[in-house]
Amino acid sequence: DVASAQKSVVSVLVGIAQEKGLLNIGDRVDRYLGTGWSKASPKQEKAVTVRHLITMSSGLTEGGTFEAKAGTKWRYNTWAYAKTVDVLEKAAGMDRHELTRQWLTEPLGMSDSKWVRRGSPELQAINGFGFATSARDLARFGLLVLARGKWDGQTILGDQEYLKAATTTSQ
């Protein structure tokens, strides 16, 4: 389980979903998760976008309560980031395992990578899944980023501005 490094993986998956026209990082989170996905008021919750989740600027605490207006305060927030994967699942119409396999691990030959359920109740409450991978597979991901989203002649993620931002601000 590569813990926080998975945030870069998820940010790249969001970019791929955006290129596929399945979501836009400017979309409100409630478009995919409905109302009540956090403990903020409906008005506060409606202000949170996918961009806020992946840039750690949701304005929510680790438990999902309101702390600041979305986009105005940075907070390392694994709980909010984990909602990004839920958004991806809804937007793509497939679970995290399948979309990650189709869009990333299979094209890159990342044969030792998968989502695993975390065991402890504390981790389950914050982020129930971890991205487990090997050093070799994570190196493949790094090479994809260094190659500006291209792998073996195939474009995995073509939006260069998004790729640069996703891999420098998500950690």
Backbone as JSON Lines, residues from 0, in Angstrom:
{"i":0,"aa":"D","n":[0.87,-1.18,0.0],"ca":[0.0,0.0,0.0],"c":[0.91,1.23,0.0]}
{"i":1,"aa":"V","n":[0.86,1.98,-1.08],"ca":[1.77,3.13,-1.21],"c":[1.21,4.4,-0.58]}
{"i":2,"aa":"A","n":[0.12,4.26,0.15],"ca":[-0.45,5.36,0.95],"c":[-0.58,6.64,0.14]}
{"i":3,"aa":"S","n":[0.09,7.68,0.55],"ca":[-0.09,8.99,-0.06],"c":[0.32,9.07,-1.52]}
{"i":4,"aa":"A","n":[1.2,8.19,-1.96],"ca":[1.59,8.19,-3.38],"c":[0.4,7.87,-4.28]}
{"i":5,"aa":"Q","n":[-0.62,7.21,-3.71],"ca":[-1.79,6.88,-4.52],"c":[-2.56,8.13,-4.95]}
{"i":6,"aa":"K","n":[-2.36,9.23,-4.27],"ca":[-3.06,10.47,-4.64],"c":[-2.64,10.93,-6.03]}
{"i":7,"aa":"S","n":[-1.38,10.73,-6.38],"ca":[-0.94,11.06,-7.74],"c":[-1.56,10.12,-8.75]}
{"i":8,"aa":"V","n":[-1.65,8.84,-8.41],"ca":[-2.29,7.86,-9.3],"c":[-3.74,8.26,-9.54]}
{"i":9,"aa":"V","n":[-4.45,8.58,-8.47],"ca":[-5.86,8.96,-8.59],"c":[-6.01,10.25,-9.39]}
{"i":10,"aa":"S","n":[-5.12,11.21,-9.18],"ca":[-5.2,12.46,-9.94],"c":[-5.02,12.21,-11.43]}
{"i":11,"aa":"V","n":[-4.14,11.29,-11.79],"ca":[-3.98,10.94,-13.21],"c":[-5.25,10.25,-13.72]}
{"i":12,"aa":"L","n":[-5.84,9.39,-12.92],"ca":[-7.11,8.75,-13.33],"c":[-8.21,9.79,-13.54]}
{"i":13,"aa":"V","n":[-8.24,10.82,-12.7],"ca":[-9.22,11.9,-12.88],"c":[-8.97,12.6,-14.22]}
{"i":14,"aa":"G","n":[-7.71,12.85,-14.54],"ca":[-7.38,13.47,-15.82],"c":[-7.81,12.62,-17.0]}
{"i":15,"aa":"I","n":[-7.63,11.31,-16.9],"ca":[-8.07,10.4,-17.95],"c":[-9.58,10.45,-18.08]}
{"i":16,"aa":"A","n":[-10.29,10.42,-16.95],"ca":[-11.76,10.51,-16.98],"c":[-12.21,11.81,-17.63]}
{"i":17,"aa":"Q","n":[-11.5,12.89,-17.33],"ca":[-11.85,14.18,-17.93],"c":[-11.64,14.14,-19.44]}
{"i":18,"aa":"E","n":[-10.52,13.57,-19.88],"ca":[-10.28,13.46,-21.33],"c":[-11.32,12.59,-22.01]}
{"i":19,"aa":"K","n":[-11.85,11.6,-21.32],"ca":[-12.88,10.72,-21.87],"c":[-14.25,11.39,-21.85]}
{"i":20,"aa":"G","n":[-14.32,12.59,-21.27],"ca":[-15.6,13.31,-21.2],"c":[-16.54,12.79,-20.13]}
{"i":21,"aa":"L","n":[-16.02,12.04,-19.17],"ca":[-16.86,11.45,-18.13],"c":[-17.08,12.4,-16.95]}
{"i":22,"aa":"L","n":[-16.18,13.34,-16.77],"ca":[-16.32,14.33,-15.72],"c":[-15.48,15.53,-16.08]}
{"i":23,"aa":"N","n":[-15.66,16.59,-15.31],"ca":[-14.85,17.79,-15.43],"c":[-14.4,18.14,-14.03]}
{"i":24,"aa":"I","n":[-13.16,18.55,-13.87],"ca":[-12.7,18.84,-12.51],"c":[-13.43,20.03,-11.9]}
{"i":25,"aa":"G","n":[-14.13,20.8,-12.72],"ca":[-14.94,21.9,-12.21],"c":[-16.33,21.47,-11.76]}
{"i":26,"aa":"D","n":[-16.67,20.2,-11.98],"ca":[-17.98,19.68,-11.57],"c":[-18.1,19.64,-10.05]}
{"i":27,"aa":"R","n":[-19.29,19.91,-9.57],"ca":[-19.56,19.77,-8.15],"c":[-19.57,18.29,-7.78]}
{"i":28,"aa":"V","n":[-19.05,17.97,-6.61],"ca":[-18.97,16.59,-6.15],"c":[-20.37,15.99,-6.01]}
{"i":29,"aa":"D","n":[-21.34,16.79,-5.57],"ca":[-22.69,16.25,-5.38],"c":[-23.33,15.79,-6.68]}
{"i":30,"aa":"R","n":[-22.8,16.22,-7.82],"ca":[-23.3,15.74,-9.11],"c":[-23.13,14.22,-9.2]}
{"i":31,"aa":"Y","n":[-22.1,13.7,-8.58],"ca":[-21.8,12.27,-8.64],"c":[-22.19,11.53,-7.37]}
{"i":32,"aa":"L","n":[-22.05,12.18,-6.21],"ca":[-22.29,11.5,-4.94],"c":[-23.62,11.86,-4.29]}
{"i":33,"aa":"G","n":[-24.35,12.81,-4.89],"ca":[-25.61,13.24,-4.3],"c":[-25.38,14.14,-3.09]}
{"i":34,"aa":"T","n":[-26.45,14.59,-2.5],"ca":[-26.31,15.44,-1.32],"c":[-26.08,14.57,-0.09]}
{"i":35,"aa":"G","n":[-25.43,15.15,0.9],"ca":[-25.17,14.44,2.13],"c":[-23.91,13.6,2.11]}
{"i":36,"aa":"W","n":[-23.04,13.78,1.15],"ca":[-21.8,13.01,1.1],"c":[-20.78,13.48,2.15]}
{"i":37,"aa":"S","n":[-21.04,14.67,2.7],"ca":[-20.18,15.19,3.77],"c":[-21.05,15.54,4.97]}
{"i":38,"aa":"K","n":[-20.43,16.12,5.99],"ca":[-21.18,16.59,7.15],"c":[-21.38,18.1,7.12]}
{"i":39,"aa":"A","n":[-21.02,18.72,5.98],"ca":[-21.22,20.16,5.81],"c":[-22.69,20.43,5.5]}
{"i":40,"aa":"S","n":[-23.09,21.69,5.58],"ca":[-24.46,22.04,5.21],"c":[-24.61,21.83,3.69]}
{"i":41,"aa":"P","n":[-25.84,21.68,3.21],"ca":[-26.03,21.51,1.77],"c":[-25.4,22.64,0.94]}
{"i":42,"aa":"K","n":[-25.51,23.87,1.41],"ca":[-24.92,25.0,0.68],"c":[-23.39,24.89,0.64]}
{"i":43,"aa":"Q","n":[-22.79,24.58,1.78],"ca":[-21.33,24.44,1.84],"c":[-20.85,23.28,0.99]}
{"i":44,"aa":"E","n":[-21.59,22.2,1.04],"ca":[-21.25,20.99,0.28],"c":[-21.33,21.24,-1.22]}
{"i":45,"aa":"K","n":[-22.33,21.99,-1.67],"ca":[-22.51,22.27,-3.09],"c":[-21.34,23.05,-3.7]}
{"i":46,"aa":"A","n":[-20.58,23.73,-2.87],"ca":[-19.46,24.53,-3.37],"c":[-18.21,23.69,-3.65]}
{"i":47,"aa":"V","n":[-18.19,22.44,-3.21],"ca":[-17.0,21.6,-3.35],"c":[-17.0,20.93,-4.72]}
{"i":48,"aa":"T","n":[-15.9,21.12,-5.46],"ca":[-15.75,20.53,-6.78],"c":[-14.72,19.4,-6.75]}
{"i":49,"aa":"V","n":[-14.65,18.67,-7.86],"ca":[-13.64,17.62,-7.99],"c":[-12.24,18.24,-7.85]}
{"i":50,"aa":"R","n":[-12.04,19.41,-8.43],"ca":[-10.75,20.1,-8.31],"c":[-10.39,20.32,-6.84]}
{"i":51,"aa":"H","n":[-11.37,20.71,-6.03],"ca":[-11.11,20.93,-4.61],"c":[-10.65,19.64,-3.92]}
{"i":52,"aa":"L","n":[-11.26,18.52,-4.3],"ca":[-10.85,17.24,-3.69],"c":[-9.41,16.9,-4.03]}
{"i":53,"aa":"I","n":[-9.03,17.03,-5.3],"ca":[-7.69,16.6,-5.69],"c":[-6.6,17.62,-5.35]}
{"i":54,"aa":"T","n":[-7.0,18.84,-5.03],"ca":[-6.01,19.85,-4.64],"c":[-6.01,20.1,-3.13]}
{"i":55,"aa":"M","n":[-6.74,19.27,-2.39],"ca":[-6.78,19.37,-0.94],"c":[-7.29,20.74,-0.47]}
{"i":56,"aa":"S","n":[-8.25,21.27,-1.19],"ca":[-8.8,22.58,-0.84],"c":[-10.32,22.54,-0.71]}
{"i":57,"aa":"S","n":[-10.85,21.42,-0.22],"ca":[-12.3,21.24,-0.11],"c":[-12.94,22.11,0.96]}
{"i":58,"aa":"G","n":[-12.13,22.56,1.92],"ca":[-12.67,23.32,3.03],"c":[-13.27,22.45,4.12]}
{"i":59,"aa":"L","n":[-13.08,21.14,3.99],"ca":[-13.64,20.19,4.95],"c":[-12.54,19.61,5.84]}
{"i":60,"aa":"T","n":[-12.94,19.16,7.02],"ca":[-12.01,18.5,7.94],"c":[-11.89,17.03,7.56]}
{"i":61,"aa":"E","n":[-11.03,16.31,8.26],"ca":[-10.86,14.87,8.03],"c":[-12.17,14.1,8.19]}
{"i":62,"aa":"G","n":[-13.08,14.59,8.99],"ca":[-14.36,13.91,9.17],"c":[-15.46,14.43,8.27]}
{"i":63,"aa":"G","n":[-15.16,15.42,7.43],"ca":[-16.13,15.92,6.48],"c":[-16.97,17.09,6.97]}
{"i":64,"aa":"T","n":[-16.59,17.69,8.1],"ca":[-17.32,18.87,8.56],"c":[-16.72,20.12,7.93]}
{"i":65,"aa":"F","n":[-17.52,21.17,7.89],"ca":[-17.09,22.43,7.29],"c":[-16.03,23.1,8.14]}
{"i":66,"aa":"E","n":[-14.99,23.61,7.45],"ca":[-13.93,24.35,8.12],"c":[-13.73,25.72,7.47]}
{"i":67,"aa":"A","n":[-13.79,25.75,6.13],"ca":[-13.55,26.99,5.39],"c":[-14.24,26.88,4.03]}
{"i":68,"aa":"K","n":[-14.49,28.0,3.42],"ca":[-15.09,28.02,2.09],"c":[-14.21,27.22,1.12]}
{"i":69,"aa":"A","n":[-14.83,26.38,0.32],"ca":[-14.08,25.56,-0.64],"c":[-13.17,26.43,-1.49]}
{"i":70,"aa":"G","n":[-11.94,25.99,-1.64],"ca":[-10.97,26.69,-2.47],"c":[-10.18,27.77,-1.75]}
{"i":71,"aa":"T","n":[-10.45,27.99,-0.46],"ca":[-9.76,29.08,0.25],"c":[-8.7,28.61,1.23]}
{"i":72,"aa":"K","n":[-8.71,27.32,1.56],"ca":[-7.75,26.82,2.55],"c":[-7.26,25.44,2.14]}
{"i":73,"aa":"W","n":[-5.93,25.28,2.17],"ca":[-5.35,23.98,1.87],"c":[-5.26,23.18,3.16]}
{"i":74,"aa":"R","n":[-5.65,21.92,3.09],"ca":[-5.52,21.01,4.24],"c":[-5.29,19.61,3.69]}
{"i":75,"aa":"Y","n":[-4.21,18.97,4.16],"ca":[-3.97,17.58,3.76],"c":[-5.11,16.75,4.32]}
{"i":76,"aa":"N","n":[-5.94,16.21,3.45],"ca":[-7.19,15.6,3.89],"c":[-7.44,14.3,3.13]}
{"i":77,"aa":"T","n":[-6.99,13.22,3.7],"ca":[-7.17,11.91,3.06],"c":[-8.64,11.55,2.94]}
{"i":78,"aa":"W","n":[-9.44,11.9,3.92],"ca":[-10.87,11.59,3.87],"c":[-11.51,12.22,2.63]}
{"i":79,"aa":"A","n":[-11.26,13.5,2.41],"ca":[-11.85,14.18,1.24],"c":[-11.29,13.64,-0.05]}
{"i":80,"aa":"Y","n":[-9.97,13.41,-0.09],"ca":[-9.36,12.85,-1.31],"c":[-10.02,11.52,-1.67]}
{"i":81,"aa":"A","n":[-10.3,10.67,-0.67],"ca":[-10.88,9.36,-0.93],"c":[-12.22,9.46,-1.64]}
{"i":82,"aa":"K","n":[-12.91,10.57,-1.46],"ca":[-14.18,10.78,-2.16],"c":[-13.96,10.9,-3.66]}
{"i":83,"aa":"T","n":[-12.74,11.28,-4.07],"ca":[-12.42,11.39,-5.48],"c":[-12.59,10.06,-6.19]}
{"i":84,"aa":"V","n":[-12.19,8.98,-5.55],"ca":[-12.32,7.66,-6.16],"c":[-13.8,7.29,-6.27]}
{"i":85,"aa":"D","n":[-14.6,7.67,-5.3],"ca":[-16.04,7.44,-5.38],"c":[-16.63,8.21,-6.57]}
{"i":86,"aa":"V","n":[-16.18,9.43,-6.78],"ca":[-16.61,10.23,-7.93],"c":[-16.22,9.53,-9.23]}
{"i":87,"aa":"L","n":[-14.98,9.05,-9.3],"ca":[-14.52,8.34,-10.5],"c":[-15.39,7.13,-10.81]}
{"i":88,"aa":"E","n":[-15.73,6.36,-9.78],"ca":[-16.56,5.18,-9.98],"c":[-17.92,5.55,-10.56]}
{"i":89,"aa":"K","n":[-18.52,6.59,-10.0],"ca":[-19.84,7.02,-10.49],"c":[-19.75,7.56,-11.92]}
{"i":90,"aa":"A","n":[-18.74,8.38,-12.19],"ca":[-18.59,8.98,-13.52],"c":[-18.31,7.93,-14.58]}
{"i":91,"aa":"A","n":[-17.5,6.94,-14.25],"ca":[-17.1,5.91,-15.21],"c":[-18.1,4.77,-15.32]}
{"i":92,"aa":"G","n":[-18.94,4.62,-14.29],"ca":[-19.89,3.51,-14.29],"c":[-19.2,2.16,-14.07]}
{"i":93,"aa":"M","n":[-18.05,2.18,-13.42],"ca":[-17.35,0.95,-13.08],"c":[-16.59,1.16,-11.78]}
{"i":94,"aa":"D","n":[-16.23,0.07,-11.14],"ca":[-15.56,0.2,-9.85],"c":[-14.09,0.57,-10.03]}
{"i":95,"aa":"R","n":[-13.46,0.94,-8.91],"ca":[-12.07,1.4,-8.91],"c":[-11.12,0.36,-9.49]}
{"i":96,"aa":"H","n":[-11.42,-0.91,-9.26],"ca":[-10.56,-1.97,-9.75],"c":[-10.55,-2.01,-11.28]}
{"i":97,"aa":"E","n":[-11.74,-1.98,-11.85],"ca":[-11.86,-2.09,-13.3],"c":[-11.35,-0.84,-14.02]}
{"i":98,"aa":"L","n":[-11.72,0.34,-13.56],"ca":[-11.27,1.54,-14.27],"c":[-9.76,1.71,-14.16]}
{"i":99,"aa":"T","n":[-9.18,1.37,-13.01],"ca":[-7.73,1.46,-12.87],"c":[-7.04,0.45,-13.78]}
{"i":100,"aa":"R","n":[-7.6,-0.74,-13.85],"ca":[-7.03,-1.77,-14.73],"c":[-7.1,-1.33,-16.19]}
{"i":101,"aa":"Q","n":[-8.28,-0.89,-16.63],"ca":[-8.46,-0.52,-18.04],"c":[-7.65,0.71,-18.44]}
{"i":102,"aa":"W","n":[-7.64,1.72,-17.59],"ca":[-7.05,3.0,-17.97],"c":[-5.58,3.13,-17.65]}
{"i":103,"aa":"L","n":[-5.09,2.36,-16.68],"ca":[-3.72,2.6,-16.23],"c":[-2.87,1.34,-16.1]}
{"i":104,"aa":"T","n":[-3.26,0.41,-15.24],"ca":[-2.34,-0.69,-14.94],"c":[-2.13,-1.63,-16.12]}
{"i":105,"aa":"E","n":[-3.19,-1.95,-16.85],"ca":[-3.02,-2.84,-18.01],"c":[-2.21,-2.17,-19.13]}
{"i":106,"aa":"P","n":[-2.55,-0.93,-19.53],"ca":[-1.75,-0.3,-20.59],"c":[-0.27,-0.14,-20.23]}
{"i":107,"aa":"L","n":[0.03,0.06,-18.94],"ca":[1.42,0.26,-18.52],"c":[2.12,-1.05,-18.13]}
{"i":108,"aa":"G","n":[1.4,-2.15,-18.14],"ca":[1.99,-3.42,-17.72],"c":[2.27,-3.46,-16.23]}
{"i":109,"aa":"M","n":[1.45,-2.75,-15.45],"ca":[1.61,-2.74,-13.99],"c":[0.9,-3.97,-13.41]}
{"i":110,"aa":"S","n":[1.57,-5.1,-13.5],"ca":[0.93,-6.37,-13.14],"c":[0.87,-6.64,-11.64]}
{"i":111,"aa":"D","n":[1.59,-5.85,-10.85],"ca":[1.59,-6.05,-9.39],"c":[0.84,-4.94,-8.66]}
{"i":112,"aa":"S","n":[-0.15,-4.35,-9.3],"ca":[-0.86,-3.21,-8.71],"c":[-2.35,-3.5,-8.61]}
{"i":113,"aa":"K","n":[-2.92,-3.14,-7.47],"ca":[-4.35,-3.32,-7.27],"c":[-4.81,-2.53,-6.06]}
{"i":114,"aa":"W","n":[-6.12,-2.32,-5.97],"ca":[-6.72,-1.71,-4.79],"c":[-6.97,-2.79,-3.76]}
{"i":115,"aa":"V","n":[-6.6,-2.51,-2.51],"ca":[-6.82,-3.46,-1.42],"c":[-7.59,-2.77,-0.3]}
{"i":116,"aa":"R","n":[-8.49,-3.53,0.29],"ca":[-9.26,-3.01,1.42],"c":[-8.35,-2.94,2.63]}
{"i":117,"aa":"R","n":[-8.4,-1.81,3.29],"ca":[-7.61,-1.63,4.5],"c":[-8.35,-2.25,5.67]}
{"i":118,"aa":"G","n":[-7.59,-2.81,6.61],"ca":[-8.2,-3.61,7.67],"c":[-8.7,-2.88,8.88]}
{"i":119,"aa":"S","n":[-7.97,-1.91,9.38],"ca":[-8.36,-1.33,10.67],"c":[-9.58,-0.42,10.53]}
{"i":120,"aa":"P","n":[-10.44,-0.4,11.54],"ca":[-11.62,0.46,11.5],"c":[-11.26,1.95,11.35]}
{"i":121,"aa":"E","n":[-10.13,2.36,11.92],"ca":[-9.72,3.76,11.82],"c":[-9.43,4.11,10.35]}
{"i":122,"aa":"L","n":[-8.7,3.24,9.68],"ca":[-8.38,3.49,8.26],"c":[-9.63,3.37,7.39]}
{"i":123,"aa":"Q","n":[-10.51,2.43,7.71],"ca":[-11.74,2.27,6.94],"c":[-12.56,3.56,6.96]}
{"i":124,"aa":"A","n":[-12.59,4.24,8.11],"ca":[-13.38,5.46,8.24],"c":[-12.79,6.62,7.44]}
{"i":125,"aa":"I","n":[-11.49,6.61,7.22],"ca":[-10.84,7.71,6.51],"c":[-10.71,7.4,5.02]}
{"i":126,"aa":"N","n":[-10.17,6.23,4.7],"ca":[-9.96,5.81,3.32],"c":[-9.89,4.29,3.32]}
{"i":127,"aa":"G","n":[-10.98,3.66,2.95],"ca":[-11.12,2.22,3.06],"c":[-10.26,1.4,2.13]}
{"i":128,"aa":"F","n":[-9.7,2.03,1.09],"ca":[-8.88,1.29,0.14],"c":[-7.51,1.92,0.0]}
{"i":129,"aa":"G","n":[-6.53,1.07,-0.18],"ca":[-5.19,1.53,-0.49],"c":[-4.77,0.99,-1.84]}
{"i":130,"aa":"F","n":[-3.94,1.73,-2.53],"ca":[-3.4,1.26,-3.8],"c":[-2.11,0.52,-3.49]}
{"i":131,"aa":"A","n":[-2.12,-0.78,-3.7],"ca":[-0.95,-1.61,-3.42],"c":[-0.23,-1.87,-4.73]}
{"i":132,"aa":"T","n":[1.08,-1.68,-4.7],"ca":[1.87,-1.83,-5.91],"c":[3.3,-2.19,-5.55]}
{"i":133,"aa":"S","n":[4.06,-2.54,-6.54],"ca":[5.47,-2.84,-6.34],"c":[6.31,-1.64,-6.76]}
{"i":134,"aa":"A","n":[7.57,-1.65,-6.37],"ca":[8.48,-0.57,-6.77],"c":[8.59,-0.51,-8.29]}
{"i":135,"aa":"R","n":[8.62,-1.65,-8.95],"ca":[8.72,-1.69,-10.42],"c":[7.48,-1.06,-11.05]}
{"i":136,"aa":"D","n":[6.3,-1.4,-10.55],"ca":[5.08,-0.83,-11.11],"c":[5.0,0.68,-10.85]}
{"i":137,"aa":"L","n":[5.39,1.09,-9.65],"ca":[5.37,2.52,-9.34],"c":[6.38,3.26,-10.22]}
{"i":138,"aa":"A","n":[7.49,2.62,-10.54],"ca":[8.46,3.21,-11.45],"c":[7.86,3.38,-12.85]}
{"i":139,"aa":"R","n":[7.04,2.42,-13.26],"ca":[6.36,2.55,-14.56],"c":[5.45,3.79,-14.55]}
{"i":140,"aa":"F","n":[4.74,3.98,-13.45],"ca":[3.9,5.16,-13.33],"c":[4.75,6.43,-13.41]}
{"i":141,"aa":"G","n":[5.86,6.44,-12.72],"ca":[6.77,7.59,-12.77],"c":[7.28,7.84,-14.18]}
{"i":142,"aa":"L","n":[7.59,6.78,-14.89],"ca":[8.05,6.93,-16.28],"c":[6.95,7.49,-17.17]}
{"i":143,"aa":"L","n":[5.7,7.11,-16.91],"ca":[4.57,7.68,-17.65],"c":[4.53,9.19,-17.46]}
{"i":144,"aa":"V","n":[4.7,9.62,-16.22],"ca":[4.68,11.05,-15.93],"c":[5.86,11.74,-16.61]}
{"i":145,"aa":"L","n":[7.05,11.14,-16.51],"ca":[8.23,11.72,-17.17],"c":[8.08,11.8,-18.69]}
{"i":146,"aa":"A","n":[7.35,10.85,-19.25],"ca":[7.11,10.82,-20.69],"c":[5.9,11.65,-21.09]}
{"i":147,"aa":"R","n":[5.44,12.48,-20.17],"ca":[4.32,13.39,-20.42],"c":[3.05,12.67,-20.87]}
{"i":148,"aa":"G","n":[2.75,11.58,-20.16],"ca":[1.49,10.88,-20.39],"c":[1.51,9.86,-21.51]}
{"i":149,"aa":"K","n":[2.66,9.6,-22.08],"ca":[2.75,8.63,-23.18],"c":[3.43,7.36,-22.68]}
{"i":150,"aa":"W","n":[2.97,6.23,-23.22],"ca":[3.56,4.96,-22.87],"c":[3.57,4.07,-24.1]}
{"i":151,"aa":"D","n":[4.75,3.63,-24.48],"ca":[4.91,2.7,-25.59],"c":[4.16,3.17,-26.84]}
{"i":152,"aa":"G","n":[4.3,4.46,-27.15],"ca":[3.67,5.03,-28.33],"c":[2.19,5.36,-28.18]}
{"i":153,"aa":"Q","n":[1.63,5.08,-27.03],"ca":[0.2,5.33,-26.77],"c":[0.06,6.5,-25.8]}
{"i":154,"aa":"T","n":[-0.91,7.37,-26.07],"ca":[-1.18,8.46,-25.15],"c":[-2.15,7.97,-24.08]}
{"i":155,"aa":"I","n":[-1.7,7.98,-22.85],"ca":[-2.53,7.58,-21.71],"c":[-3.25,8.81,-21.16]}
{"i":156,"aa":"L","n":[-2.52,9.92,-21.05],"ca":[-3.08,11.2,-20.61],"c":[-2.42,12.29,-21.43]}
{"i":157,"aa":"G","n":[-3.2,12.94,-22.27],"ca":[-2.64,13.92,-23.2],"c":[-2.63,15.36,-22.73]}
{"i":158,"aa":"D","n":[-3.43,15.71,-21.74],"ca":[-3.52,17.09,-21.28],"c":[-2.29,17.42,-20.44]}
{"i":159,"aa":"Q","n":[-1.32,18.09,-21.07],"ca":[-0.04,18.36,-20.42],"c":[-0.15,19.27,-19.21]}
{"i":160,"aa":"E","n":[-0.98,20.29,-19.29],"ca":[-1.15,21.19,-18.15],"c":[-1.76,20.44,-16.96]}
{"i":161,"aa":"Y","n":[-2.77,19.62,-17.24],"ca":[-3.39,18.84,-16.17],"c":[-2.37,17.88,-15.58]}
{"i":162,"aa":"L","n":[-1.63,17.18,-16.41],"ca":[-0.66,16.2,-15.94],"c":[0.38,16.86,-15.05]}
{"i":163,"aa":"K","n":[0.87,18.0,-15.45],"ca":[1.88,18.72,-14.65],"c":[1.29,19.1,-13.29]}
{"i":164,"aa":"A","n":[0.09,19.64,-13.3],"ca":[-0.55,20.06,-12.05],"c":[-0.89,18.87,-11.16]}
{"i":165,"aa":"A","n":[-1.38,17.81,-11.75],"ca":[-1.81,16.64,-10.98],"c":[-0.67,15.95,-10.27]}
{"i":166,"aa":"T","n":[0.49,15.98,-10.86],"ca":[1.62,15.26,-10.27],"c":[2.51,16.16,-9.43]}
{"i":167,"aa":"T","n":[2.2,17.44,-9.34],"ca":[2.99,18.32,-8.48],"c":[2.2,18.84,-7.3]}
{"i":168,"aa":"T","n":[0.87,18.85,-7.37],"ca":[0.08,19.42,-6.26],"c":[-0.7,18.38,-5.47]}
{"i":169,"aa":"S","n":[-0.76,17.14,-5.93],"ca":[-1.6,16.17,-5.21],"c":[-0.92,15.59,-3.98]}
{"i":170,"aa":"Q","n":[0.34,15.87,-3.78],"ca":[1.0,15.37,-2.58],"c":[1.46,16.55,-1.78]}
